[in-house]
Structures are given as structure tokens and as C-alpha cells.
């Protein structure tokens, strides 16, 4: 799969297609966060094996079900066509992402932030964000020590997140327990 659209646009992964649902081309999608369910359809998305190997399609319908969202994409009209999309990632252009509320951030906004404790001591840089079933967590590269630190994004750990200054500040008392 490939597209000839603006290949320089930033694409953000919002879910992965995990199965075909029913006979009419619906796809079960495992969402990354809540972006998928906040979209207003129809909306153009990209589907592919990587951010750079995609096809532009229209997300026609999102049905939020108990086992996760079921999505219908333009041109996908059968179970066989939906099954062929298994394991492909769904991306959206970053400028089409829904606005977030106060103190809400997209995962990609956090990657690259420096982490410091409440005394100002640098702890490292966020390299990835994990969407675990119970809590989102950030993975922090500790630099020269070649260690990583997993920090849950909870109120008892995180004091503030400020992408404008490039810092996520955490409570030292919690860090002492984790290290």
C-alpha cells in the first residue's frame, strides 16, 4: 500500500485493526487511547503497515461496542476485505485530531519531554508512552546509565506536564521508591 498525498504530513497512529467483524466489511479496531471514539465521521484516515506505507481511505462509521470499536472504511465491503486489513495500523493527520480538554495530552506530545523531580533534578527523557489497561505510563531513558524508568501517569506521581517548557515534573518521594 502507498499513497501519493502529502507524504510529509505528520500521521498519528490511533489504533490497529485486529479482526473482521461480520459479513459487511466492519473491522474490529484496538484503539490507542480515546482518539478513535472522539472522531466525527466521515473522516479521512490512513491505513497501512507503517506510517510511510499507507493508503488514504474514509472512515465511514464507528460503532462503539462492548468488545471495542467496530469501524467501516470506504471500499471495504466484505469480511474477506476486512480480514485482509488485519494488523494494519490506522493513522490520522495530526491536524485532524480532536481538541483535548485541559490537562489532556496526546501520547506523541509527551515523547521527548525531559523528566525532572520536584527538586529540579533531571531524571531523563521520555522515549515512549505505553497504554496499559489500568494506567498510561511513560518510559524514561536515564541517559548515560543506560537504564529506563517506567512512570505511571497518575496524580500521585506527576506534578505537572508542560510541553511548552519541555518538562514533566514528578514527585521525588515516589521516584525514590521506584529507583
C-alpha atoms as an extended CHARMM CRD file, in Angstrom:
* protein
*
       179  EXT
         1         1  UNK       CA              0.0000000000        0.0000000000        0.0000000000  PROA      1               0.0000000000
         2         2  UNK       CA              1.1830000000        3.5330000000       -0.6740000000  PROA      2               0.0000000000
         3         3  UNK       CA             -0.2520000000        6.9560000000       -1.2370000000  PROA      3               0.0000000000
         4         4  UNK       CA              0.7850000000        9.9470000000       -3.2440000000  PROA      4               0.0000000000
         5         5  UNK       CA             -0.7050000000       12.5600000000       -0.9320000000  PROA      5               0.0000000000
         6         6  UNK       CA              1.4040000000       14.8650000000        1.1420000000  PROA      6               0.0000000000
         7         7  UNK       CA              3.9800000000       12.3500000000        2.3470000000  PROA      7               0.0000000000
         8         8  UNK       CA              5.4000000000       14.9940000000        4.6770000000  PROA      8               0.0000000000
         9         9  UNK       CA              2.2060000000       15.3210000000        6.7520000000  PROA      9               0.0000000000
        10        10  UNK       CA              2.5170000000       14.0170000000       10.2810000000  PROA      10              0.0000000000
        11        11  UNK       CA              0.4990000000       10.8630000000       10.7840000000  PROA      11              0.0000000000
        12        12  UNK       CA             -0.5100000000        9.7350000000       14.2310000000  PROA      12              0.0000000000
        13        13  UNK       CA             -1.3830000000        6.1020000000       14.9930000000  PROA      13              0.0000000000
        14        14  UNK       CA             -4.8210000000        5.8690000000       16.6060000000  PROA      14              0.0000000000
        15        15  UNK       CA             -5.4100000000        2.1120000000       16.5360000000  PROA      15              0.0000000000
        16        16  UNK       CA             -4.6860000000       -1.2220000000       14.9640000000  PROA      16              0.0000000000
        17        17  UNK       CA             -7.1160000000       -3.4060000000       13.0240000000  PROA      17              0.0000000000
        18        18  UNK       CA             -7.3610000000       -6.7280000000       14.8490000000  PROA      18              0.0000000000
        19        19  UNK       CA            -10.1350000000       -8.6420000000       13.0920000000  PROA      19              0.0000000000
        20        20  UNK       CA            -13.0290000000       -8.6940000000       10.6630000000  PROA      20              0.0000000000
        21        21  UNK       CA            -16.4730000000       -8.3610000000       12.2110000000  PROA      21              0.0000000000
        22        22  UNK       CA            -19.4940000000       -9.7400000000       10.4100000000  PROA      22              0.0000000000
        23        23  UNK       CA            -20.0400000000      -10.1490000000        6.6980000000  PROA      23              0.0000000000
        24        24  UNK       CA            -20.3260000000       -6.4960000000        5.6060000000  PROA      24              0.0000000000
        25        25  UNK       CA            -16.7330000000       -5.3130000000        5.9960000000  PROA      25              0.0000000000
        26        26  UNK       CA            -16.5950000000       -3.9890000000        9.5430000000  PROA      26              0.0000000000
        27        27  UNK       CA            -13.1780000000       -4.1210000000       11.2000000000  PROA      27              0.0000000000
        28        28  UNK       CA            -12.5310000000       -4.5450000000       14.8980000000  PROA      28              0.0000000000
        29        29  UNK       CA            -10.0110000000       -1.8940000000       15.9470000000  PROA      29              0.0000000000
        30        30  UNK       CA             -7.9120000000       -1.8780000000       19.0990000000  PROA      30              0.0000000000
        31        31  UNK       CA             -7.7100000000        1.8610000000       19.8360000000  PROA      31              0.0000000000
        32        32  UNK       CA             -4.6700000000        3.6870000000       21.1630000000  PROA      32              0.0000000000
        33        33  UNK       CA             -6.2810000000        5.9420000000       23.7630000000  PROA      33              0.0000000000
        34        34  UNK       CA             -9.6650000000        7.5440000000       23.1670000000  PROA      34              0.0000000000
        35        35  UNK       CA             -8.9950000000        9.4410000000       19.9130000000  PROA      35              0.0000000000
        36        36  UNK       CA            -10.8530000000        6.9660000000       17.6950000000  PROA      36              0.0000000000
        37        37  UNK       CA            -14.1140000000        7.2420000000       19.6050000000  PROA      37              0.0000000000
        38        38  UNK       CA            -13.8950000000       11.0700000000       19.5930000000  PROA      38              0.0000000000
        39        39  UNK       CA            -13.6800000000       11.3590000000       15.8020000000  PROA      39              0.0000000000
        40        40  UNK       CA            -16.5570000000       12.7940000000       13.7990000000  PROA      40              0.0000000000
        41        41  UNK       CA            -17.2400000000       10.5850000000       10.8020000000  PROA      41              0.0000000000
        42        42  UNK       CA            -16.8540000000       10.5550000000        7.9160000000  PROA      42              0.0000000000
        43        43  UNK       CA            -13.1410000000       11.3940000000        8.2300000000  PROA      43              0.0000000000
        44        44  UNK       CA            -10.1290000000       10.6180000000        6.0740000000  PROA      44              0.0000000000
        45        45  UNK       CA             -7.6100000000        8.2810000000        7.6960000000  PROA      45              0.0000000000
        46        46  UNK       CA             -4.6260000000        6.2830000000        6.5380000000  PROA      46              0.0000000000
        47        47  UNK       CA             -4.3470000000        2.5060000000        6.8410000000  PROA      47              0.0000000000
        48        48  UNK       CA             -1.0810000000        0.6730000000        6.4370000000  PROA      48              0.0000000000
        49        49  UNK       CA              1.7650000000       -1.4300000000        7.7180000000  PROA      49              0.0000000000
        50        50  UNK       CA              3.7840000000        1.6400000000        8.7730000000  PROA      50              0.0000000000
        51        51  UNK       CA              3.3930000000        5.4220000000        8.8650000000  PROA      51              0.0000000000
        52        52  UNK       CA              5.0540000000        5.6480000000        5.4510000000  PROA      52              0.0000000000
        53        53  UNK       CA              3.2950000000        2.6820000000        3.7810000000  PROA      53              0.0000000000
        54        54  UNK       CA             -0.3630000000        3.6960000000        3.8230000000  PROA      54              0.0000000000
        55        55  UNK       CA             -3.4620000000        4.1710000000        1.7710000000  PROA      55              0.0000000000
        56        56  UNK       CA             -5.8540000000        7.0760000000        2.2780000000  PROA      56              0.0000000000
        57        57  UNK       CA             -9.4100000000        5.8650000000        2.9920000000  PROA      57              0.0000000000
        58        58  UNK       CA            -12.5150000000        7.3440000000        4.5360000000  PROA      58              0.0000000000
        59        59  UNK       CA            -13.6230000000        6.0880000000        7.9270000000  PROA      59              0.0000000000
        60        60  UNK       CA            -17.3660000000        5.9050000000        7.2830000000  PROA      60              0.0000000000
        61        61  UNK       CA            -18.7170000000        4.6010000000       10.5770000000  PROA      61              0.0000000000
        62        62  UNK       CA            -17.6110000000        3.8790000000       14.1350000000  PROA      62              0.0000000000
        63        63  UNK       CA            -19.7720000000        1.6010000000       16.2710000000  PROA      63              0.0000000000
        64        64  UNK       CA            -18.6020000000        1.5550000000       19.8930000000  PROA      64              0.0000000000
        65        65  UNK       CA            -19.2680000000       -1.9610000000       21.1730000000  PROA      65              0.0000000000
        66        66  UNK       CA            -18.5830000000       -3.7360000000       24.4500000000  PROA      66              0.0000000000
        67        67  UNK       CA            -15.5530000000       -5.5410000000       22.9770000000  PROA      67              0.0000000000
        68        68  UNK       CA            -14.1810000000       -2.3990000000       21.3210000000  PROA      68              0.0000000000
        69        69  UNK       CA            -14.8890000000       -0.2150000000       18.3110000000  PROA      69              0.0000000000
        70        70  UNK       CA            -16.0820000000       -1.6490000000       15.0130000000  PROA      70              0.0000000000
        71        71  UNK       CA            -15.1890000000        0.5480000000       12.0450000000  PROA      71              0.0000000000
        72        72  UNK       CA            -16.3340000000        0.6160000000        8.4530000000  PROA      72              0.0000000000
        73        73  UNK       CA            -13.9060000000        2.0240000000        5.8770000000  PROA      73              0.0000000000
        74        74  UNK       CA            -14.6450000000        3.1120000000        2.3100000000  PROA      74              0.0000000000
        75        75  UNK       CA            -14.0450000000        0.3420000000       -0.2210000000  PROA      75              0.0000000000
        76        76  UNK       CA            -14.1890000000       -2.4300000000        2.3960000000  PROA      76              0.0000000000
        77        77  UNK       CA            -17.4630000000       -4.2540000000        1.8540000000  PROA      77              0.0000000000
        78        78  UNK       CA            -16.8460000000       -7.8890000000        2.7530000000  PROA      78              0.0000000000
        79        79  UNK       CA            -15.4700000000       -9.9990000000        5.5430000000  PROA      79              0.0000000000
        80        80  UNK       CA            -12.5990000000      -11.0570000000        3.2660000000  PROA      80              0.0000000000
        81        81  UNK       CA            -11.6130000000       -7.4520000000        2.5160000000  PROA      81              0.0000000000
        82        82  UNK       CA            -11.7820000000       -6.5830000000        6.2200000000  PROA      82              0.0000000000
        83        83  UNK       CA             -9.7070000000       -9.6350000000        7.1480000000  PROA      83              0.0000000000
        84        84  UNK       CA             -7.0150000000       -8.5290000000        4.6640000000  PROA      84              0.0000000000
        85        85  UNK       CA             -6.5230000000       -5.4030000000        6.8160000000  PROA      85              0.0000000000
        86        86  UNK       CA             -5.7180000000       -7.3840000000        9.9790000000  PROA      86              0.0000000000
        87        87  UNK       CA             -2.6410000000       -5.9880000000       11.7880000000  PROA      87              0.0000000000
        88        88  UNK       CA             -2.6580000000       -2.7570000000        9.7700000000  PROA      88              0.0000000000
        89        89  UNK       CA             -2.4510000000        0.4500000000       11.7530000000  PROA      89              0.0000000000
        90        90  UNK       CA             -4.9700000000        3.2860000000       11.4380000000  PROA      90              0.0000000000
        91        91  UNK       CA             -3.3930000000        6.7510000000       11.2590000000  PROA      91              0.0000000000
        92        92  UNK       CA             -4.8300000000       10.2420000000       11.1460000000  PROA      92              0.0000000000
        93        93  UNK       CA             -3.2580000000       13.5210000000       10.0720000000  PROA      93              0.0000000000
        94        94  UNK       CA             -2.2740000000       15.3690000000       13.2500000000  PROA      94              0.0000000000
        95        95  UNK       CA             -4.2240000000       18.4880000000       12.2450000000  PROA      95              0.0000000000
        96        96  UNK       CA             -7.4570000000       16.4290000000       12.2300000000  PROA      96              0.0000000000
        97        97  UNK       CA             -7.0950000000       15.2250000000       15.8180000000  PROA      97              0.0000000000
        98        98  UNK       CA             -9.9260000000       16.2760000000       18.1140000000  PROA      98              0.0000000000
        99        99  UNK       CA             -9.1830000000       19.0540000000       20.5890000000  PROA      99              0.0000000000
       100       100  UNK       CA             -8.3990000000       17.8280000000       24.0630000000  PROA      100             0.0000000000
       101       101  UNK       CA             -9.5430000000       19.1360000000       27.3900000000  PROA      101             0.0000000000
       102       102  UNK       CA             -7.3760000000       20.9380000000       29.8880000000  PROA      102             0.0000000000
       103       103  UNK       CA             -4.5410000000       18.7680000000       31.2050000000  PROA      103             0.0000000000
       104       104  UNK       CA             -5.0710000000       16.1570000000       28.4760000000  PROA      104             0.0000000000
       105       105  UNK       CA             -2.2670000000       15.3000000000       26.0750000000  PROA      105             0.0000000000
       106       106  UNK       CA             -1.7250000000       13.0870000000       23.1060000000  PROA      106             0.0000000000
       107       107  UNK       CA              0.9630000000       10.4630000000       23.6140000000  PROA      107             0.0000000000
       108       108  UNK       CA              3.1200000000       11.9810000000       20.8800000000  PROA      108             0.0000000000
       109       109  UNK       CA              3.0900000000       15.3040000000       22.7860000000  PROA      109             0.0000000000
       110       110  UNK       CA              4.9200000000       13.6190000000       25.6730000000  PROA      110             0.0000000000
       111       111  UNK       CA              7.7090000000       11.9030000000       23.7290000000  PROA      111             0.0000000000
       112       112  UNK       CA             10.9040000000       13.9100000000       24.0270000000  PROA      112             0.0000000000
       113       113  UNK       CA              9.8920000000       15.7530000000       27.2040000000  PROA      113             0.0000000000
       114       114  UNK       CA             12.5630000000       15.9290000000       29.8830000000  PROA      114             0.0000000000
       115       115  UNK       CA             11.5890000000       14.4540000000       33.2330000000  PROA      115             0.0000000000
       116       116  UNK       CA             12.6130000000       16.1820000000       36.4270000000  PROA      116             0.0000000000
       117       117  UNK       CA             11.7150000000       15.7230000000       40.0660000000  PROA      117             0.0000000000
       118       118  UNK       CA             10.2270000000       18.4430000000       42.2510000000  PROA      118             0.0000000000
       119       119  UNK       CA             13.7250000000       19.4910000000       43.3870000000  PROA      119             0.0000000000
       120       120  UNK       CA             14.7000000000       20.1740000000       39.7480000000  PROA      120             0.0000000000
       121       121  UNK       CA             16.9360000000       17.1120000000       39.3110000000  PROA      121             0.0000000000
       122       122  UNK       CA             16.8780000000       15.7710000000       35.7520000000  PROA      122             0.0000000000
       123       123  UNK       CA             15.8480000000       12.1140000000       35.5350000000  PROA      123             0.0000000000
       124       124  UNK       CA             15.9310000000       11.5550000000       31.7740000000  PROA      124             0.0000000000
       125       125  UNK       CA             13.8670000000       11.8870000000       28.6130000000  PROA      125             0.0000000000
       126       126  UNK       CA             10.5350000000       10.2570000000       27.6990000000  PROA      126             0.0000000000
       127       127  UNK       CA             11.1220000000        7.8270000000       24.8350000000  PROA      127             0.0000000000
       128       128  UNK       CA              7.6980000000        6.1770000000       24.6370000000  PROA      128             0.0000000000
       129       129  UNK       CA              4.2440000000        6.1020000000       26.1430000000  PROA      129             0.0000000000
       130       130  UNK       CA              2.5030000000        2.8340000000       26.9810000000  PROA      130             0.0000000000
       131       131  UNK       CA             -1.2660000000        2.4950000000       27.1060000000  PROA      131             0.0000000000
       132       132  UNK       CA             -1.6650000000       -0.2560000000       29.7000000000  PROA      132             0.0000000000
       133       133  UNK       CA             -5.1770000000       -1.4150000000       30.6600000000  PROA      133             0.0000000000
       134       134  UNK       CA             -5.0080000000        0.1940000000       34.1100000000  PROA      134             0.0000000000
       135       135  UNK       CA             -2.8900000000        3.3000000000       33.5070000000  PROA      135             0.0000000000
       136       136  UNK       CA             -0.8560000000        5.0900000000       30.8610000000  PROA      136             0.0000000000
       137       137  UNK       CA              2.8570000000        5.0860000000       31.6580000000  PROA      137             0.0000000000
       138       138  UNK       CA              5.9020000000        6.8070000000       30.2320000000  PROA      138             0.0000000000
       139       139  UNK       CA              9.2240000000        5.1410000000       29.5950000000  PROA      139             0.0000000000
       140       140  UNK       CA             12.1330000000        7.3670000000       30.6010000000  PROA      140             0.0000000000
       141       141  UNK       CA             15.6440000000        6.9110000000       29.2030000000  PROA      141             0.0000000000
       142       142  UNK       CA             18.0270000000        7.6590000000       32.0710000000  PROA      142             0.0000000000
       143       143  UNK       CA             20.8530000000        8.6100000000       29.7120000000  PROA      143             0.0000000000
       144       144  UNK       CA             24.4230000000        7.5900000000       30.4820000000  PROA      144             0.0000000000
       145       145  UNK       CA             23.3250000000        4.8660000000       32.9180000000  PROA      145             0.0000000000
       146       146  UNK       CA             21.5310000000        3.0770000000       30.0320000000  PROA      146             0.0000000000
       147       147  UNK       CA             18.6440000000        2.3780000000       32.3930000000  PROA      147             0.0000000000
       148       148  UNK       CA             14.9840000000        3.0010000000       31.7890000000  PROA      148             0.0000000000
       149       149  UNK       CA             12.3470000000        4.0190000000       34.2720000000  PROA      149             0.0000000000
       150       150  UNK       CA              8.6120000000        3.3890000000       33.8930000000  PROA      150             0.0000000000
       151       151  UNK       CA              6.4550000000        6.0870000000       35.4570000000  PROA      151             0.0000000000
       152       152  UNK       CA              2.6720000000        5.8380000000       35.7300000000  PROA      152             0.0000000000
       153       153  UNK       CA              0.8430000000        8.9750000000       34.6190000000  PROA      153             0.0000000000
       154       154  UNK       CA             -1.1300000000        9.3630000000       37.8300000000  PROA      154             0.0000000000
       155       155  UNK       CA             -1.7700000000       12.3380000000       40.1140000000  PROA      155             0.0000000000
       156       156  UNK       CA              0.2660000000       10.8280000000       42.9500000000  PROA      156             0.0000000000
       157       157  UNK       CA              3.3490000000       10.6300000000       40.6690000000  PROA      157             0.0000000000
       158       158  UNK       CA              3.0740000000       13.5190000000       38.2040000000  PROA      158             0.0000000000
       159       159  UNK       CA              3.0080000000       17.0930000000       39.4820000000  PROA      159             0.0000000000
       160       160  UNK       CA              2.8510000000       18.8150000000       36.1000000000  PROA      160             0.0000000000
       161       161  UNK       CA              3.1830000000       18.3050000000       32.3700000000  PROA      161             0.0000000000
       162       162  UNK       CA              4.2580000000       21.3320000000       30.3710000000  PROA      162             0.0000000000
       163       163  UNK       CA              5.0330000000       20.6760000000       26.7010000000  PROA      163             0.0000000000
       164       164  UNK       CA              5.6850000000       24.4040000000       26.1930000000  PROA      164             0.0000000000
       165       165  UNK       CA              8.7360000000       24.2360000000       28.5000000000  PROA      165             0.0000000000
       166       166  UNK       CA              9.5510000000       20.6330000000       27.5900000000  PROA      166             0.0000000000
       167       167  UNK       CA              9.2270000000       19.2020000000       31.1120000000  PROA      167             0.0000000000
       168       168  UNK       CA              7.2400000000       16.6160000000       33.0010000000  PROA      168             0.0000000000
       169       169  UNK       CA              7.7300000000       17.0590000000       36.7540000000  PROA      169             0.0000000000
       170       170  UNK       CA              7.3120000000       14.1880000000       39.2010000000  PROA      170             0.0000000000
       171       171  UNK       CA              7.3390000000       13.7820000000       42.9850000000  PROA      171             0.0000000000
       172       172  UNK       CA             10.7970000000       12.8730000000       44.3030000000  PROA      172             0.0000000000
       173       173  UNK       CA              9.3100000000       10.7760000000       47.1070000000  PROA      173             0.0000000000
       174       174  UNK       CA              7.6780000000        8.4640000000       44.5580000000  PROA      174             0.0000000000
       175       175  UNK       CA             10.8220000000        8.2820000000       42.4270000000  PROA      175             0.0000000000
       176       176  UNK       CA             12.8730000000        7.2180000000       45.4610000000  PROA      176             0.0000000000
       177       177  UNK       CA             10.5210000000        4.2500000000       45.8590000000  PROA      177             0.0000000000
       178       178  UNK       CA             10.8020000000        3.2800000000       42.1690000000  PROA      178             0.0000000000
       179       179  UNK       CA             14.5700000000        3.5350000000       41.7850000000  PROA      179             0.0000000000
